[in-house]
Amino acid sequence: MIVVNEVAWLPVEQDKGYIFTAVGRTPQVEVFVPDTHSPEVNPLVDLAGPMMANTRVSGPAGAA
């Protein structure tokens, strides 16, 4: 698990990138980042604000 600006994500490596699933937040959000973007976590920085504004903490990892 990685935490970017107070949003926890579970990364799962795929053939051509990563799927990041927000952990401990509702609604559940998944993001696919192709391996053409490096580092793959950079888009998660841009998503942190919208995630904090539009999802709610529903479990312990959501505020990790």
C-alpha positions as CSV (number, residue, x, y, z in Angstrom):
1,M,0.0,0.0,0.0
2,I,1.1,3.5,-0.7
3,V,-0.2,6.8,0.7
4,V,-0.3,9.9,-1.4
5,N,-1.5,13.1,0.3
6,E,-3.6,11.2,2.9
7,V,-5.2,8.9,0.3
8,A,-4.2,5.2,0.6
9,W,-3.8,3.2,-2.6
10,L,-3.3,-0.5,-3.3
11,P,-1.1,-0.9,-6.4
12,V,-1.5,-4.0,-8.6
13,E,1.0,-4.4,-11.4
14,Q,-0.5,-5.3,-14.8
15,D,1.1,-6.2,-18.1
16,K,1.2,-2.6,-19.3
17,G,1.0,-0.5,-16.1
18,Y,-0.6,-0.4,-12.7
19,I,-4.2,-0.4,-11.3
20,F,-4.4,1.6,-8.1
21,T,-7.4,1.0,-5.9
22,A,-8.2,3.5,-3.2
23,V,-8.3,1.8,0.2
24,G,-10.7,2.6,3.0
25,R,-12.8,5.1,0.9
26,T,-16.3,5.1,-0.4
27,P,-17.1,5.0,-3.3
28,Q,-14.4,2.7,-4.3
29,V,-12.1,4.2,-7.0
30,E,-9.7,2.4,-9.3
31,V,-7.3,4.1,-11.6
32,F,-5.3,2.5,-14.4
33,V,-2.0,4.2,-15.1
34,P,-0.1,2.8,-18.2
35,D,3.6,2.1,-18.0
36,T,4.2,4.9,-20.5
37,H,3.8,7.3,-17.5
38,S,6.8,7.2,-15.1
39,P,6.7,7.3,-12.2
40,E,3.3,5.7,-12.2
41,V,2.3,7.3,-8.9
42,N,2.4,10.8,-10.3
43,P,-1.3,10.9,-11.3
44,L,-2.2,10.0,-7.8
45,V,-0.9,13.3,-6.6
46,D,-3.3,15.1,-9.0
47,L,-6.2,12.9,-7.8
48,A,-5.6,13.5,-4.1
49,G,-7.6,16.7,-3.9
50,P,-10.7,15.4,-5.8
51,M,-10.5,12.1,-3.8
52,M,-10.6,14.1,-0.5
53,A,-13.4,16.2,-1.7
54,N,-15.6,13.5,-3.3
55,T,-15.1,10.4,-1.3
56,R,-15.5,9.6,2.4
57,V,-13.3,7.6,4.7
58,S,-15.0,4.2,5.3
59,G,-12.1,2.3,6.8
60,P,-8.9,2.7,8.7
61,A,-6.6,2.9,5.6
62,G,-8.5,5.9,4.2
63,A,-6.8,8.3,6.5
64,A,-3.5,6.6,6.7
